[in-house]
Amino acid sequence: MTDSAKTRPVYRNIHVTQILSYRLPPAGIVSILHRVSGVLMFVLLPFVVWMLDASLTSEISYDGFTNVFVAGVAGLPAWFVKLVTLGLLWAYLLHFIAGVRHVWMDVTHSVSKAQGHSSALVTLVLSTLLTLLLGAKLFGLY
């Protein structure tokens, strides 16, 4: 056996404890977050249906709906309801922008490593900025 055969790196699947130290490229991060945001939107679907129903049924139900963001509901404080809503906003924005990214890459046949890297960064930055902007509005900063 030669020396070069002995020094070859061995690639194995990473363990759960190594996830934080593993360097994932931006496209991989977007891929994982796309899945996480899809699960989050599915789990919060009853909350979305309640928000839609409460905001569209009548003026009285709309007043009750907006009061939830001021006084809370069912023992949950208003800041927690706002935080859940912010999480839902983030999930929707990231999922939508990542979906548009995938469709754009499919339509234009943009499959280079550099293009995937740059479009993943644009997805992360754009979804973060829009979430911060809408979160500032949600929490009453403007």
C-alpha positions in Angstrom: 0.0 0.0 0.0 1.3 3.4 -0.9 1.6 6.5 1.3 -1.1 8.3 -0.8 -3.6 5.6 -0.1 -3.0 6.0 3.7 -3.5 9.8 3.8 -6.7 9.9 1.8 -9.5 11.6 3.8 -12.4 9.5 5.0 -15.8 11.0 4.5 -18.5 9.8 6.8 -22.0 11.0 7.7 -21.9 13.6 10.4 -23.4 12.9 13.8 -26.1 15.0 15.4 -23.5 16.4 17.8 -21.4 17.7 14.9 -24.1 19.8 13.3 -23.1 23.1 14.8 -19.5 22.7 13.8 -20.3 21.6 10.2 -19.8 24.3 7.6 -22.8 24.2 5.3 -22.9 26.3 2.1 -25.6 29.0 1.8 -27.6 26.9 -0.6 -27.7 24.1 1.9 -28.8 26.4 4.6 -31.6 27.7 2.4 -32.6 24.2 1.5 -32.9 23.2 5.2 -34.7 26.4 6.1 -37.1 25.9 3.2 -38.1 22.6 4.7 -38.3 24.0 8.2 -40.5 26.9 7.1 -42.8 24.5 5.3 -43.2 22.4 8.4 -43.8 25.6 10.5 -46.5 26.8 8.1 -48.2 23.4 8.2 -48.1 23.3 12.1 -49.4 26.8 12.4 -52.2 26.3 9.8 -54.9 26.2 12.5 -53.6 29.6 13.8 -53.7 31.0 10.2 -57.3 29.7 9.7 -58.4 31.2 13.0 -56.8 34.6 12.1 -58.5 34.6 8.7 -61.9 33.7 10.2 -61.6 36.2 13.1 -60.5 39.0 10.8 -63.2 38.5 8.2 -66.4 37.3 10.0 -67.7 40.6 11.3 -66.6 44.0 12.8 -67.0 42.6 16.3 -64.8 39.6 15.6 -62.2 41.8 13.9 -62.1 44.0 17.1 -61.6 40.8 19.1 -58.9 39.7 16.7 -57.0 42.9 16.9 -57.4 42.9 20.7 -55.5 39.6 20.8 -52.3 41.5 19.8 -52.9 44.0 22.6 -54.2 41.9 25.5 -53.3 38.3 24.6 -55.7 35.3 24.4 -56.4 32.2 26.6 -53.6 33.1 29.1 -51.0 33.7 26.4 -49.6 37.2 26.6 -49.7 39.5 23.6 -46.0 39.5 23.0 -46.1 35.7 22.6 -48.9 35.9 20.0 -46.9 38.5 18.2 -43.8 36.3 18.3 -45.8 33.4 16.9 -47.1 35.7 14.2 -43.5 36.9 13.5 -42.4 33.3 13.1 -45.2 32.7 10.7 -44.3 35.8 8.7 -40.7 34.6 8.5 -41.7 31.1 7.4 -44.0 32.4 4.7 -41.4 34.9 3.4 -38.5 32.5 3.3 -40.6 29.7 1.8 -42.0 32.0 -0.9 -38.6 33.6 -1.8 -36.9 30.2 -1.8 -39.6 28.8 -3.9 -39.3 31.6 -6.4 -35.5 31.0 -6.4 -36.0 27.3 -7.3 -38.5 28.1 -10.0 -36.1 30.8 -11.4 -33.2 28.3 -11.4 -35.4 25.7 -13.1 -36.6 28.1 -15.8 -33.2 29.7 -16.6 -31.2 26.4 -16.1 -29.0 28.3 -13.7 -27.3 25.4 -12.0 -23.7 26.7 -11.5 -22.2 26.7 -8.0 -21.6 30.4 -8.0 -25.1 31.2 -9.1 -26.5 28.9 -6.4 -24.3 30.5 -3.8 -25.3 34.1 -4.8 -29.0 33.3 -5.1 -29.0 31.6 -1.7 -27.4 34.7 -0.1 -30.0 36.9 -1.8 -32.8 34.6 -0.5 -31.4 34.7 3.1 -30.9 38.5 3.1 -34.1 39.4 1.4 -36.3 37.2 3.7 -34.5 38.5 6.8 -34.9 42.1 5.8 -38.6 41.7 5.0 -39.1 39.8 8.2 -37.4 42.6 10.2 -39.5 45.2 8.4 -42.8 43.5 9.0 -41.8 42.6 12.5 -41.1 46.2 13.3 -44.6 47.0 12.1 -46.1 44.1 14.1 -44.4 45.2 17.3 -45.4 48.9 16.7 -42.1 50.5 16.0 -43.6 52.5 13.1 
